[in-house]
């Protein structure tokens, strides 16, 4: 239990079980060989005001599984979380034939995949594609973990009057009266996902489950008529199954029986304990041997004559240019291809924000820019990552006010650990003229790049875009330039630009100098304001519109009185965004303000602007 959660699980049971599930899912992705052996093929978090969820791919299935938190259940001596499990079949998958007419039609929509990624925003997705329920529980002593599942062998619905639909101007009978609308193999799909999830838990705990329970019960099918009347009736060929496994020392029967109490008279009632013969139906499950995966590697790269060092990519760009958006797209792209990205981030300010925004971040370097500090900090971070993980890429995301030229001069010291790939600089096309006219660092960030990502192209005219491209071409004629919206760029376009088998020579575009201008010398300052109370939303947004011109960048985690959920706030040069923060358990509430150094009255003027909206401690 202490592998995943520190503190008293009874303090906030709902958040605790979500944190447990989050740890099981995310930590299974860290080592590529392990991830493959466990059966994972991709994972993405989805957070909305409705809660937290995940989409995942596993080996052997073309579609996407969806997992979302539903709430907690009562069980004596246990804290039990329930999670809805869905399966969204691929549009051309044979399983589409088993979906309801509405579900099958949904799979053919052109925006189907984008809806899957945000399935929590679409209530109909769960009703159309839900296949079962998962249970994750800890005993109140926090000495035992229980993982369970409930599903039906088939989800079936019958149309008593049939279904007629228009086709080529005529009504056509697509389902005969009394015919089957839906007949979906929910249990086999639920078992497949449960197997991968349970194997991940066994791997994390370095042990196999010590007990197993299964109970079957009569299943039901749905019958509906044109008037909208829906009835559940017994189906002799449908079986419901409730099962669970336990780790550690706890009264697992209490948890299992509490979850089974609402079911009909049971059929099978299987109860297995360690030391007994494993029931034949469960002999092949991954979770028995998952702990042997600990030293697994996909293959020995050195024997194959391959370079084991992961590529290091330096990600640069001025404040608010869209680096984090670019990075999120990059991580999603790699995750979908079963690759792991380790991110090293550094922040200006006392509280690091971007490291909290991205789950894949391994190390944060706070209180100073890595580009302005000794390379020893970076080398220590890289060493820590490589001692615990086998990343396919390491991304160093520098702060927006850092000069990458100072870092490039030192990267050669990392040659024994990583293979330098390239420097990517994200350029804000909307604020390009303002930024370059006032901040020399922004010019150096462009000059240092191997790849330039010209972002926010949808916010400028075609003429301005051509002018900006010409200017950055004059500043760095050797760099490859891509235009993007919201930082969305296919990473394959970047990493096919050079020979990955050789180290790239690190050359500073500026000759004759070993130190380049840093943010402190460019007249920038940083203030971190700790927020001690929720704010009035209207007052805060009004105050934001009154920010003085020398407040260039503001970002942080805030909370409003009308919705006590952490919100991510980001402000750049008069534009701002407000969204639900992905990690709802975060306790920090703060704003980091980056402005001109000569603004000696910044603190008082900023507090004056926000005095009706926040309490600054």
N, C-alpha and C positions, 0 to 999 in steps of 0.2 A: 504493500500500500504506500509506503513512504517513498517508493520509487517515483510516484506520480503526484503526491499531494502532501503538503506540509500544513499543519494547523488542524483545527477541530472540524470534522466534516459536518457536525450538527449545527454549526454557526450559520451556514448558508448551504443547505443540502442541494438545492437546485444547481447552484453555481459549482459546487464541489463535484457532482457527478458529471457535469459538462467538462470540467477541467480534466477529470479522469479520462473521459472518452477522447478528448483532444490530445492528451499525452499518448495514449495507445496508438491513435491514428498517425500523428505527426512523427513520433520517434521511430516508427517502423519505416519511414522513408529516408532516413539519414544515410544508410550505406547501400549503394546500388545493388550489390550482390545479394545482400540480405533481403532487400525489398523484393527482388525477383523471386527468391526462394520462398518467401512467405506467400507470394501470389499477387502482390500489388502491381498495378500497371499505371496508376495515376491517382492523385488526390487533390482536391481543391476545397477550400473553406468558403462558406457563404454566410454572411451575417446581415441581418436586417433588423428592423424594430420588432419584428415578430419573433426573433430568436436566432439561434446559431444552427447551422446545418453544414453538410458536407456532400460533395459529389465525388464518386470514386469509380475507378475501373479496376477489375481484377482479371486474372488470367483465365482464358477460356470463354469470355463473354464479350460480345461486340457492343453491348449497350452500357449504360451508365447507372450505377446505383446511387440512390439518394438517401441521406440519413439526416433526421432532424429531431431535436429535443422536444418532447411532448409534455414533460412534467415529472412529478414524483408519485410513487405508490406507497401505501402503508404496508409494512411488514415488521413484526415485533423484533426489535433489536437490530434492524437494518435500515439503511438509507438507500432507497431504490429509485433509480432514474429510468424513465421509459423513452425510447427513441423510435420514431416511425421509420420503417425501411421501405423504400420504393425501388422499382426497376424501370428505367426508361429505355425500351429497346431501340436499337438502331433502326433507322427508317427502312432498311432493306433486310432486316433480320426476320427469320421465319417466325419468331415469337410474336410479331405484329399480328399474325393471323389469329392469335388467341386473345388479343385485346378486344375490348368493346368497340362498337362502331365509332364512338366519340374518341376513344383512345387511339384507334388506328388512324383516324383522320388527323389527330394532333401530330402524329409522327411524320406526316407528310407536309406539314407546314414549313415554309422556307426559314422561319425563325425558330424552329424546334430546338436546335442545339443551344441557341442563346437563352431560350426559356429554361432549358434544363439547368444551365449554369446558375440561374436566378430562380430556381423552382420554389423557394420559400415565398417569393413575391406572388406566386400564382397558386391560389388555393386549390384550383381544379386539378393541378398536377398530382397532388397526393391522393385525391379521391379517384382519379383515373388509373394510377399506376402503383398504389401502395400494395405491398405484398406481405407485410408482417410487422412485428414489433420486436425490438431488442430491449433487453433489460441489463443494466449495469448497476451493481450494488456493492456497498461496503458495509460491514458490520460496524456498529457504533464504537467498538473498541479499536477499529481500524487495523485489525489483524487478519482480515479475510476479504477476498473479492469474489463476487459471483457474476457470471456472464450468462445470460439466458436469451431465449428466442421463442416466439410463438408465431405460427403460421398455419394456413390451410393447404392441403395437397393440391387443391384447385380453387381458383376464384371463378365462380360460375354465375351467370345471370341468364334468365329465360324471359323472352318477350312473349307473353301469352297471346297477344293479338298480332304478333309479327311486327315487322318494321317496313314501311314503304318510304322511298326517297325519290326526289325528282332526278331524272337523268335524261338529257337531250329533250327537255320539254315535256316528258311524260313521267308519271309516277310508276316506279318499279318496285316490286317486292324483293327486298334484299335479305330479309329474314322471314321465313315462313312462320305462321302462327304456331306458338309453342316451341319455336326454334331457339337455338343458343346464340346469345349476343356475345358473351364473354366466357372464355374457358382458359384461364391463364395458370400455368404451373408455379404457383407462388412458393410452395414449400421447397422445391428443389433449388430455386433461386435463393431463397432465404438461407438454406443450409450452406450453399456455396459461399455466400458473403460471411456468414457466421464462422465458417471454417477458417477463412483468411484472418478475420478479426481475432478469433480465439488463438490462432497460431501466433499472432503478433503479441498478444498478452503473455503467452507462454514464453516467447522469446525475451520479452522485457523482464519477466520475473525469474528467468532462468530455471523454470520448473514446469512439469506437466501438471494438469489438473489432478486433484486428489479425490474428486468425487464427480459423479455424473447422474443426472436425473432426466427421465423422460416420461411423459404421460400423454396418451392419445385420448381423443374424445370425438363423438359424432360431429361431422361437419354439416354446414348449412349452405344452401344456395339461395340466390335472390330471384324472385319472380316479380315482374312489373307489368302494368297494363297502360293503355294510352291515356287513362285519366291521371296517371302519376302515382297510383297506388303501388307501394313497394312492400313486399312481404318476404320474410326469411322462412324457409321450410327445410326440414331434414333432407339430406341427400346421402343415400346409402353408400355411394362410391366416393364420397369426400371425407377425408379424415383431418381433424385438427391435431396439431402436435405442439406441446409445450415442453421445452427441454432447457437444461442449464448445466453448467460446470462450475466447480469451486476451487479456489486456491487459498492455501493457508489453513488456519484453525478457526472454525466458526460453525454455528448451527445452521448449515446450509438447508437442511430440511425445512426450517421455519420460513426461509425466504421462498423456497420453491412452493411449499404448500400454500403460503399466503397469496402467491400469484396465480395458483391453480384453483382457488376456492370458488371463483365465479364460473368455472367451467361445468359442463354437464357431467353425468356419471362417466367415470374414466373407463377406457378400454385397457390398453397396456399401462402398467405402472412399473417402470424400470428404475432401480436404484443401485448404483455401482459405487464401490469404494476401492481405494488403492489397495493392491494386493490380490484382488479378485481378477478373474479372466475378463478381458475387455469384451463387451458385447460385439458380435461380428459386424453389425451394421456401422459401428464406429471405429473399427480397427484401422481404417485407412486415413483417418482425419489428420490434418497437418499438425494439430496442436499437441499431439503426443511427442513429436520429435523436433518441434520448432527450436528448442534451446540448442540443438546441435548445429543450428544455422549460425551461431555466434561468430565462428571463424570462417564463414563462407565468403568466397570471392568468386566473381563471375569467371575469371580465368587469370592465370599468372601472366601479367603483362611483360615482366622482365624476360620470361622464357620465350615469349613471342617476339622479343626484340623491340618492344614498344616503350615509349617514355611514360613512366608512371606519374610524373609530376602533373598535377592539374593545371590548366591554363589560368592565369591571373588576368582579369580584365579590370582596368581602372575606369570608373564611371564618374564623369565630371559634368559640370554645368552650373551656371549661376543660379542664385536663389530663385526658387519658383519656376525654373525652366521646365520641369516635368521629369526629373530623374527618377523619382519614386514610381511614377506611372510606368515609365519605360522598364524599370526593374520588375514591377509586378507582372507586366506582360512577358518579360523574359523568363521569369520563374515559372509562370503558368505554361509557357511553351515547352520548357525543359521537363516539367513534371509530367505533362501529357506524353512525353517520350521516355518516361521512367528514368529520368536523370535527376541528380540532386545538386542543388546550387547552395553553396555556403556564402553568406554575405557578411562582410565586415563593414560596419558603418561608423562614422564619427559625426558628431553633432556640435554646433556652436550652442552653448548654453548649459545650464546645470542639469537639465532633464533631457534625455535623448528621446525623441518622438518616433523617428522612422524605424528604429529597432523594435518598437512595440507594435508598429503597423504591420510588419512582416514577420510571420511565424518562423521563417527559415533562417533568420538572423542568428548567428552563433555568438558573435562578439560585438560589443559596442565600445567605442573609444570616446568617452565623454570628456568635457572640460578641456577643450583644445582640439585643434585640427591636426590630423595625422600628417597632413602635408606641411604643416609648420613645425612639426616635432621631429624627434629622432626616429629613424627608421626602426629602431629597436622595438618600439611598441607594435609596429606592424608585423615584424618578424615573430614576435611572441604570440600575436593573435593567430597568424598562419600556422605556427607550430602547434598551438592548442587545437586548432581545427583538424589538422592532419593526424594528430595523436588519437582522436576519437572517431573521425569519420573518413569516408573516402569520397569526397565531392568530385563531381564531374567538372565543375567550374567554381572558381573563387572570384567573387565580385567585391572590389573595394569601392564603395560608394563614398566619395569625398564630400565634405560639406560644400554647400553652394558658394561659400566665400573663401574657398581654399584654392591654392595655385598648384595644379598638378605637375608643373615643371619642377618644383622643389622635390616632389616624390620620385619623378622619373630618374633624377640624378642618383638616387639611392637604391633603386630596385635591383640593381645587379647583385646586391648582398643577399637576395632571396633566391638566386639561381639554383641552389641546392634543394630548395623546397618546391618551387613552382616554376612554370614556364610562362613568362610574360607574353601575352597574346596581343593586346592592343589597348589604347585609350579611346574611350567613347565619350564625346562631349555633347550634351543636349543643349541646344540653343533655343531661346525663347524668341520666336519671330515677332510676336506681338510687341514686346518691350525691347526689341533689339536696339533701336537708336538711343533710347534713354539709358540703357545699361552700358553700352559701349562708350557713350560720351562721358559717363561719370565714374566708371570702374575699370581700372587697368587690368584687374584680375580677369574680367570677362574676356578681354582680348587674349591674354595668355592661355586661358582655357581653350579657346578656339585654336590657337597656334600649337598647342600640345597634342591635339587629337590626331589619331589615325582615321577615326570615323566621326563624322559630324551628323547629328540627328537634329534637323531643323523642325522644331515642334510648334504646335498651335497654328498650323498653316491654314486652318479653317477660319481663323479670326483676322486674317489680313487679306488685302486685295491681291490679285494676280500680279499687278505691277509692283507692289511693295515686296512681294515674295521674290520676284526676279531680281530686284535691287539688293535684297538681303543676301540672296545666293551669290550674287556677284561680289559683294563686299567680303563675305566669309571665304570666297574663292581667292580673293586677293590676299587675305590674311594667312590662309593655309592652302596653297594650290595643290598639295599632295594628298590631302584628305579626301576620302569618299564622302559624298553628301547625300543624305536621304531626307525626304520630307514626310512628316508624320502628323497625325491628329491624336491627342491624348497619349503620346509616346508609344503608339502601337506600331511596332516594326517587327517583321519576321526575322528572328535572330540568325537564320541560315544565310541571310543576305550579308551579314557582318562577318560570320566566322568561316565563310568560304573565300575571303579576300586575301588570305595569305597561306603559306605553307605551315601547317600546324606541327610538322615534324621538326622544325628548327626554331631555336630561340630567335626572336626578333631583336635586332640591335636597337638599343635605346639611345636615341639621339635627341638632344635638346635643340629645338628649332632656333633658339637664340644662342649665338656664339659669344665667347669672351666673358661670360658671367656664370658663376656657380650658384647664385641665389637670386630668386625671382620674387617679385612683389607679392606679399601675402595680405590677407584681409585686414590685419591690424594696421598695416601701412597704407591701406587704401581708404582709410577714413570710415570704417564700419565699426559699430559697437553692438553688443548683445546684452539684453536684459531678460531675465527669466522671472516672471511674476507667478507666484503660487496663489491659487484660488482656494479660498477657504469655505465657500458656500456656493450653492446653485445660483444661477443668474436668471433674471427675467429675459425671456427670449426677445421680446420686442425692443426693450431698452438696449440690449446688447447689439442687435443688428442696426439700430439707429446709431449707436456709438461707432460701430465699424465704418459706417459711411462718412464719419467725421474724422477719420484718421488723418493726421498731418501728412504732408507730401513726403517728409523725410523718414517716415515709417515705411520701409521698403518691403519687409517680409514679416509675417506673423503666423505662427502655427502652434498648435497645442491641443490638449484634451480638456474639454469643458463639459458643463452639465447645466441643464435648464430646470427651472421650477416646475414646468408643465410636463416634463418627462425625465425621470431620474435615471437616465441612461447616458453613459459617456459618449460624447460627440467629438468628432475630429473636425477641427477648424483650421483652414489654410487660407492665407491672404497674401496676394502678390500685386503690388502696384495698382491698387484700387479694385482688383477683382478678388472675390473670395468664394470658397466652397464650404459647405457644412454637410457632414454625413455621419451615419452611425459608426462608432468606433468598433472594429472587429472583436476585440477582446473585452467582453463586458465585465470581467472581474478586475480590470485595472483600477487602482485606487488613486493614482496621480491625477490632479487637476491643475493645469498650468497653461500659461501662454509664454512663448519665447518670441521676443521682439528684436528684429535686426533693423538698425537704422544708421543714419549718418553719425559719425563720432562727434562732430561739432555741435550736435543737438544736446547741449548741456542741460537744458530744461526738459529733456524727454520724459523723465519719470513723472514729474509734476503735471506736465501737459497731457501725458497719456492717461494718468489717473483721473484728471479732470474730465477727459472725454468719456471715460468709462465709469465714473463714480456712481451713476445711478444703476449700473448694470452688474458690477462685480464688487467683491470684498477682497482686497489684496492684503495678504498677511505678510 
